[in-house]
Amino acid sequence: MSKIHKPWVSHEELDAFLGGGVLDTLPHASDHEVGGGDLLDLAEITGATVKLTDLTDGYVPYHVSDAAGLANSPIFIDTAKVFINETINTKMTKGLTIQQDGEDDEALALKSLGDVAHGMTDQAETDTYGFWGKSSADSGGLKISGFTEGVVGVRELGFYTTDDTTKTVAGRAAIEAWAAKRSGTNYGNVGADANIFAMRCYVSDAWKSRWILDEDGDTWQPGIVTAESFHLLAGVEPNLGWLSDVVLGTLEEGETISYDQATAKWIDAWGIDYDNPRLVYKFYTDFFSADSDTNDPWVGAVLGAGSLAAVTGTANHPGIVKFDSAGGNTGDGYRFMTSTSCILIAGAEHSEFCFKTPASLTAVRIRLGYQDSLTDAAPTDGVFIDIAATVLAGKTYNNTANSTTGTNYVIAVNTWYRGKIAVNSDATEIVFILYSAVGVVLWTDTLAANIPTVAGRELGHGAVAWVGNDSSRDLISLDMMIATRAGYIIR
């Protein structure tokens, strides 16, 4: 469209100059109406308004073509609000609203042609260094994506003026992430133990969580925590002892450790306090001896014509004993057990067994954990890991009524495993976990029924193994056995 250089133009010339629209009225200083072939002095125009047909108030027009002229664009302006593909947002006073309708790609993109060429064109154009879009195509949520040729894809900075050093639930910070759960048309409290913040990465062709913060401040991560130093609350320095050597040194997938300021104690996920012998019992054997009476408080004994033998230890398995059914009769085997009436499940019990399966698991039967049977007979009461040939599961018995975990794990022959039994603090749930030789969680399940907790349902602890047919075979090799309870004993 060219400029008008003449000081005087006709109505027809001005109409053509405006791009083919229809010139309805054009008031000037004296407010007279221009029509027909009247001439208009452009120098006299003040506050002129031009109305073009086929355009709607509020929309920013754009030039379609020389033939078509102007048309409404998707951009709509309402006072201090700007809209794209939308005309109303009652929750906005001043700002920009973008309506994507059913589109699921970029809502707002930032580009830098000539500087950025990241090459990830399956995700964004190569000069796009960031965009905003939906987290889920169907349910919404905001996704912020950053792209770089270098190391940092997204960097968030918070510049502030006033320090906040409060270390309570009222503490504030330069960068914050807030979480709440929907409640009607507003937000409300998040659920107990709900995950509120997570860090994830793409590994083994899948997105996986690598760090999680939950509602009550607990954190979880599958890897090892490495710290050059740490500070204890209130300046208390408890004797870490076994905790330092075993727990902090080998934090495993699914396990957590916390410091209880009120009691000045380190407590693990199962409620075990490793500092105070008055509040804890903890028994451990590494089977450095294959004698039946040198692994206190467990005592060894044959079942039928079974036997026990020492096995050469290894770097990761010092002290190993092997159970077998040497007599070749059903029920033959071996056990290492405490008295069967010394433990009443009350909460925070914790047991572990490091074991190796034999070359054949045919007809092999094993119970590892809390039980009141010293033979192949089913227990009346118990909380234990049950192995029947290749199938490993968790079981509870309460006055003969029993429950089995809904899932199980098929174990392999000639393989080291570590099994764990953990009772929660009020003895309402049992957690069963099976680890690989290197501490990877292979299986876990829980039981909340038939837990023997009332007087008269006392148990022993240990390992019982036997053969279920008339055969002579190796049954199990044991490297380690642990039984603990802590933090809730009053004495």
C-alpha positions in Angstrom: 0.0 0.0 0.0 1.5 3.3 -1.1 1.5 6.6 0.8 -0.7 9.5 -0.2 1.4 12.5 -1.0 -1.5 14.9 -2.1 -2.8 17.3 0.6 -6.3 16.7 -0.9 -7.9 13.3 -1.6 -11.3 12.3 -2.8 -13.6 9.9 -1.0 -12.9 7.3 -3.7 -9.1 7.7 -3.4 -9.2 7.3 0.4 -11.4 4.2 0.1 -8.9 2.7 -2.3 -6.0 3.7 -0.1 -7.6 1.9 2.8 -7.3 -1.5 1.0 -10.7 -1.9 -0.7 -12.9 -1.5 2.4 -16.0 0.6 2.4 -15.5 4.1 3.9 -18.6 4.8 6.0 -17.8 8.0 7.8 -14.7 10.0 8.4 -15.3 13.0 10.7 -12.7 15.9 10.8 -12.3 19.1 12.7 -15.7 20.5 11.7 -17.5 17.1 11.9 -18.9 17.4 8.4 -19.8 14.2 6.5 -17.6 13.3 3.6 -19.5 11.8 0.6 -19.5 11.5 -3.1 -16.6 13.3 -4.7 -15.9 15.7 -1.9 -12.4 16.5 -1.2 -10.9 16.0 2.3 -8.1 18.0 3.9 -6.1 15.3 5.7 -4.2 18.0 7.6 -7.5 18.9 9.4 -8.4 15.4 10.6 -8.4 15.0 14.4 -9.6 11.8 16.2 -10.6 10.2 12.9 -12.2 6.7 13.0 -12.2 4.4 10.0 -14.7 1.5 10.0 -14.2 -1.3 7.5 -16.9 -3.9 6.8 -16.3 -7.7 7.5 -14.0 -6.8 10.5 -15.1 -7.3 14.1 -14.4 -4.9 17.0 -11.4 -6.0 19.1 -9.7 -8.3 16.6 -6.4 -7.2 15.1 -6.8 -7.3 11.3 -4.3 -8.8 9.0 -3.7 -8.5 5.2 -5.0 -11.6 3.5 -4.2 -10.7 -0.1 -4.4 -7.7 -2.4 -7.7 -9.0 -3.7 -9.2 -10.0 -0.4 -7.9 -7.1 1.6 -8.1 -7.3 5.4 -9.6 -10.0 7.7 -9.9 -10.7 11.4 -6.8 -12.4 12.8 -7.0 -14.8 15.9 -5.6 -12.0 18.0 -8.2 -10.2 20.1 -7.5 -7.2 22.3 -9.8 -6.2 25.2 -8.4 -3.1 27.0 -5.3 -4.5 28.8 -5.9 -8.1 27.9 -4.6 -9.8 24.7 -6.1 -13.1 23.5 -5.1 -15.6 20.8 -7.9 -17.8 19.6 -10.0 -16.6 22.6 -12.0 -13.6 23.6 -12.7 -13.9 27.3 -10.8 -14.9 30.5 -12.7 -13.9 33.7 -9.7 -14.8 35.9 -7.4 -12.2 34.1 -7.2 -8.5 34.6 -4.2 -7.8 32.5 -2.2 -10.3 30.5 -2.0 -12.8 27.6 -4.4 -15.7 27.1 -3.7 -18.5 24.5 -6.4 -20.9 23.6 -5.1 -24.1 22.0 -8.4 -25.9 21.5 -7.6 -29.6 21.1 -4.0 -29.0 20.0 -1.3 -30.8 22.1 1.9 -29.3 20.8 3.7 -26.0 21.7 1.5 -23.2 23.1 4.3 -20.7 23.4 7.7 -21.1 21.7 11.0 -19.2 22.0 13.4 -19.3 19.1 16.9 -18.1 18.3 17.7 -18.5 14.6 21.4 -18.4 13.8 22.5 -19.1 17.4 20.7 -22.3 18.4 20.6 -25.5 16.4 20.2 -28.3 18.9 19.1 -30.9 16.4 16.3 -32.5 18.5 13.8 -32.0 15.7 11.5 -34.8 16.8 10.7 -32.7 19.9 11.0 -29.1 18.6 12.4 -27.1 15.6 16.1 -26.9 15.8 16.2 -23.2 16.6 13.6 -23.5 19.4 15.3 -23.3 22.7 12.2 -23.5 24.8 8.5 -23.9 24.8 5.4 -24.2 27.1 2.7 -26.8 26.5 0.4 -29.3 28.1 1.9 -32.0 30.3 -0.9 -34.4 29.4 -3.0 -34.2 26.2 -6.2 -35.2 28.0 -5.8 -33.9 31.6 -3.6 -30.8 31.2 -0.8 -29.6 33.4 2.0 -27.4 32.4 5.1 -28.7 30.6 8.1 -26.5 30.3 10.7 -27.8 27.8 14.2 -26.4 27.2 16.6 -27.4 24.5 20.4 -26.8 24.2 23.4 -27.8 22.2 25.3 -27.8 25.5 24.7 -29.0 29.1 21.9 -27.0 30.6 18.5 -27.4 29.1 16.5 -25.4 31.7 17.9 -23.1 34.4 15.7 -21.5 37.0 17.0 -18.5 38.9 15.5 -16.8 41.9 16.9 -13.4 42.8 15.8 -12.1 46.2 16.3 -9.3 48.7 15.6 -10.7 52.2 17.2 -13.8 53.7 15.0 -16.4 55.4 16.9 -18.9 57.6 13.8 -20.5 59.2 14.1 -24.3 59.3 10.5 -25.1 60.2 7.3 -25.7 58.2 7.1 -21.9 57.9 10.5 -21.5 56.2 10.6 -19.8 52.8 13.2 -19.9 50.0 14.4 -18.1 46.9 13.0 -20.8 44.7 9.9 -22.7 45.8 7.7 -25.5 44.4 4.2 -25.7 45.7 1.8 -28.7 45.6 -1.9 -29.1 46.6 -4.7 -31.6 45.7 -8.0 -30.6 44.2 -10.9 -30.1 46.6 -14.1 -29.3 44.8 -13.6 -26.1 42.8 -10.5 -25.2 44.9 -7.4 -26.8 46.3 -7.0 -28.7 49.5 -4.7 -31.0 51.5 -2.5 -33.5 49.8 -2.9 -37.1 50.8 -0.9 -38.9 53.5 2.5 -39.9 52.1 1.6 -38.5 48.7 4.5 -37.7 46.4 4.8 -34.0 45.9 8.1 -33.5 44.1 10.2 -35.9 42.0 13.3 -35.9 39.8 13.1 -38.2 36.8 15.3 -39.2 33.9 15.1 -41.2 30.8 17.1 -44.4 31.2 16.8 -47.9 29.7 14.2 -46.4 27.2 11.8 -45.3 29.9 11.2 -42.3 32.2 12.1 -43.3 35.8 12.0 -41.5 39.1 15.3 -41.1 40.8 14.4 -38.9 43.8 11.0 -38.3 45.5 9.8 -36.0 48.3 6.5 -36.9 49.9 3.9 -35.1 52.0 5.4 -35.5 55.4 9.0 -34.6 54.3 10.3 -38.1 53.7 12.6 -38.6 50.7 13.3 -41.7 48.6 15.9 -42.6 46.1 17.1 -45.9 44.6 20.8 -45.1 44.7 23.5 -44.6 47.3 23.7 -41.3 49.3 27.2 -39.8 49.3 27.9 -37.0 51.7 31.3 -35.4 52.6 29.8 -34.4 55.9 26.5 -34.0 57.8 25.3 -32.1 60.8 23.1 -33.5 63.6 20.2 -31.5 65.0 20.7 -29.8 68.3 24.4 -30.7 68.2 23.8 -34.2 69.4 26.3 -36.8 68.2 24.8 -40.3 68.8 27.0 -43.4 68.6 26.3 -44.6 65.0 27.9 -48.0 65.6 26.4 -50.6 63.4 24.3 -48.0 61.7 27.3 -46.2 60.4 28.9 -49.4 59.1 25.8 -51.2 57.7 23.0 -48.8 57.1 24.6 -45.5 56.0 27.2 -47.5 54.0 24.8 -49.6 52.1 21.6 -47.6 51.7 19.5 -49.6 49.3 16.6 -49.2 47.0 13.4 -48.6 48.9 15.2 -47.9 52.3 15.4 -44.6 54.2 17.2 -43.4 57.4 16.2 -40.5 59.6 17.2 -38.7 62.7 14.6 -38.3 65.4 15.4 -35.0 67.1 13.1 -35.7 70.1 15.0 -38.8 71.1 18.3 -37.9 69.5 18.3 -41.3 67.7 19.0 -42.5 64.2 15.9 -44.6 63.1 15.7 -46.6 59.9 12.6 -47.1 57.8 11.5 -50.0 60.0 11.7 -48.0 63.3 15.0 -49.5 64.5 17.0 -47.4 66.9 20.6 -48.5 66.7 21.9 -46.5 69.7 20.2 -47.6 72.9 20.6 -51.3 74.0 17.8 -50.8 76.5 15.3 -50.1 73.7 16.6 -52.6 71.2 17.4 -56.3 70.7 19.6 -57.1 67.8 21.1 -60.5 67.1 23.4 -61.3 64.2 25.5 -64.2 63.1 27.8 -64.6 60.2 28.2 -68.3 60.6 31.9 -68.2 61.1 31.5 -71.6 62.8 29.4 -74.5 61.7 29.0 -75.8 65.2 25.4 -76.1 66.3 25.8 -74.1 69.5 28.2 -71.3 68.6 25.8 -69.0 66.7 23.9 -67.6 69.8 21.0 -67.2 70.2 20.3 -69.6 67.4 20.9 -73.3 68.1 21.4 -75.8 65.3 19.8 -79.2 65.2 19.2 -82.0 62.6 15.8 -82.8 61.2 15.6 -86.6 60.7 18.9 -87.5 59.1 19.9 -84.1 57.9 23.2 -82.4 58.3 25.2 -79.2 58.5 28.5 -78.4 56.8 30.8 -75.4 56.6 31.4 -73.9 53.2 34.5 -71.9 52.1 33.7 -68.2 52.5 34.2 -65.6 49.8 35.0 -61.9 49.7 31.3 -60.9 49.9 30.1 -63.9 51.9 32.4 -64.6 54.9 31.2 -67.5 56.9 28.9 -69.9 55.1 27.0 -73.0 56.3 25.1 -75.5 54.2 22.0 -77.5 55.2 21.3 -80.8 53.5 19.0 -83.8 53.7 21.7 -86.4 54.0 19.4 -89.3 55.0 17.3 -89.2 51.9 14.0 -89.3 53.7 11.0 -86.9 53.5 11.4 -84.3 56.3 15.2 -84.7 56.5 17.0 -81.4 56.9 18.4 -78.9 59.3 17.5 -75.8 61.4 19.0 -72.9 63.2 16.3 -71.6 65.6 15.9 -69.7 68.9 13.4 -70.8 71.5 9.9 -70.8 70.0 8.4 -68.7 72.7 10.8 -65.8 73.1 9.3 -63.2 70.7 5.8 -61.7 70.5 5.3 -59.6 67.4 4.6 -56.0 68.7 5.9 -53.7 66.0 9.3 -52.6 64.5 10.6 -56.2 64.2 13.2 -56.6 61.4 14.8 -59.8 60.0 17.3 -60.5 57.2 18.8 -63.6 55.7 21.5 -63.9 53.1 21.2 -67.2 51.4 22.3 -69.2 48.3 20.0 -71.7 46.5 21.3 -75.2 45.7 22.0 -76.7 42.3 18.4 -78.2 42.4 15.4 -76.9 44.1 13.2 -79.9 43.5 11.2 -80.7 46.6 13.1 -78.2 48.7 11.1 -76.5 51.5 12.5 -73.6 53.5 11.0 -71.2 56.1 13.0 -68.0 57.0 11.8 -65.8 59.8 9.6 -65.8 62.9 7.9 -69.2 63.5 6.9 -71.6 66.2 7.7 -74.9 64.4 11.0 -76.5 64.6 10.3 -79.2 62.0 8.7 -79.6 58.6 5.2 -79.4 60.3 3.3 -76.2 59.5 3.6 -73.5 62.2 0.7 -72.5 64.3 2.0 -68.9 64.4 4.5 -67.2 62.2 5.7 -64.4 60.0 8.2 -65.7 57.5 9.5 -66.1 54.0 8.4 -69.4 52.5 10.3 -71.2 49.7 8.6 -74.1 48.0 10.9 -75.4 45.3 11.4 -72.3 43.1 8.6 -70.2 44.4 9.3 -67.6 47.1 6.5 -65.8 49.0 5.6 -64.2 52.3 3.4 -65.8 54.8 1.7 -65.1 58.1 0.1 -67.6 60.5 -2.2 -66.6 63.5 -3.4 -69.6 65.5 -3.3 -71.7 62.2 -5.2 -69.2 60.1 -2.8 -68.0 57.5 -2.3 -65.6 54.6 0.1 -65.6 51.6 1.3 -62.6 49.7 -0.6 -61.9 46.5 2.5 -62.1 44.4 5.6 -64.3 44.6 9.0 -64.6 43.0 10.6 -67.5 41.1 14.1 -68.0 42.4 17.0 -69.4 40.4 19.4 -72.2 41.4 23.0 -71.6 42.5 22.1 -67.9 43.2 22.7 -65.6 46.2 19.7 -63.6 47.5 18.9 -61.5 50.6 15.5 -61.7 52.1 14.0 -59.1 54.5 11.0 -59.1 56.8 9.9 -55.8 58.3 7.0 -55.2 60.7 5.7 -51.7 60.8 5.6 -49.7 64.0 2.1 -50.9 65.2 2.4 -54.4 63.8 -0.5 -54.0 61.4 1.6 -54.6 58.2 4.4 -56.9 57.2 6.7 -56.0 54.4 8.6 -58.7 52.6 11.5 -57.8 50.3 13.9 -59.9 48.2 17.2 -58.4 47.0 19.7 -59.6 44.5 23.3 -60.3 45.6 24.2 -56.6 44.8 21.2 -55.1 46.6 18.7 -54.6 43.8 15.1 -55.1 44.8 13.7 -58.1 42.9 10.4 -58.5 44.6 8.4 -56.9 47.4 4.9 -57.5 48.8 2.9 -56.9 52.0 0.5 -58.7 54.3 -1.9 -57.1 56.8 -3.9 -60.2 57.8 -3.2 -63.0 60.3 -0.4 -61.3 62.1 0.2 -63.0 65.5 0.3 -60.2 68.0 -1.7 -61.3 71.1 -0.4 -63.2 74.1 -0.2 -66.9 73.5 1.0 -66.4 69.9 4.7 -66.2 70.8 7.4 -67.2 68.2 11.0 -68.1 67.7 13.3 -66.9 65.0 15.5 -68.7 62.5 15.8 -70.9 59.5 14.3 -74.3 58.9 14.9 -76.3 55.7 13.9 -79.9 54.7 13.3 -82.0 51.7 9.7 -82.8 50.7 10.4 -86.3 49.2 12.7 -89.2 49.7 15.9 -87.7 48.3 19.3 -86.6 49.5 20.2 -83.1 48.4 21.6 -79.7 49.4 18.9 -77.5 50.7 20.3 -74.0 51.4 23.5 -72.1 52.2 23.3 -69.4 54.8 25.8 -66.5 55.0 24.1 -64.2 57.5 21.0 -64.0 59.8 19.7 -60.9 61.6 16.9 -60.4 64.1 16.2 -57.0 65.6 13.5 -54.9 67.2 14.0 -51.3 68.5 12.6 -48.0 69.4 9.4 -49.2 71.0 10.6 -51.5 73.9 9.8 -50.0 77.3 12.0 -51.5 80.1 
